[in-house]
């Protein structure tokens, strides 16, 4: 038997095919099978299968938008040319529960209404509630989309919230994700705009767009970010070529893993 046939045999049986199938997202590096991986490997692994899974999701996952079903987030530049202004929050907006009682909406599963005046969340957003006696946890907003209330699935327990920041809700993206585009919805003045994104305060990407007599600047600007952990707070800052405080209204287009 030649060297090639012996090694092809090893690839076809035993170690390669059956004996050392790695666990999902295994960190082992002892066998060829560890390098190739498990078909269930995710973006959290480092095998060939994990890398291919990540590329597949990056290229073909359904795109999502944040914020959605409402206006984008306005960021303000500095009044010094090419100096970043303050951070505006895109994902991770903390809102205070009002001094009001939880309301039982009934149903199956049971729904509870919680008052948060002007919260800005929409149906389908995920929120984490903290500081309450009975309603701490993560929830998906359901119901009909009230401007001053959110509706969540929960067992009803009577509770009147203190308000004033004692109890809070914060929105979040519940899966790991990366950002593909900035959707530029409005630019206040002619000029060149540089927009920087941050995840939990760490820079994850930059992009530029221009508004002038020929270009209104309302475009989807490609941006490349690393995979960002679920629950991260996403903020943005802007700088422009002008010596005035300009504004840009943006949303993020992303996909989840």
Buried (B, 14 or more C-beta within 10 A) or exposed (E): EEEEEEEEEEEEEEEBEEEBBBEBBBEEEEBEBBBBBBEEBBBEBBBEBBBEBBEEBBEEBEEBEBBEEEEBBBBBBBEBBEEBBEBBBBBBBBBBBBEBEBBBBEEEEEBBBBBBEEBBBBBEBBBBBBBBEBBEEEBEBBBEBBEEBBBBBBEBEEBEBBBEEEBBBBBBBBBBBBBBBBBBBBBBBBBBBBBBBBBEEEEBBBBEBBBEEEEBBEBEBEBEBEBBEEBBBBBBBBBBBBBEBBBBBBBBBBBBB
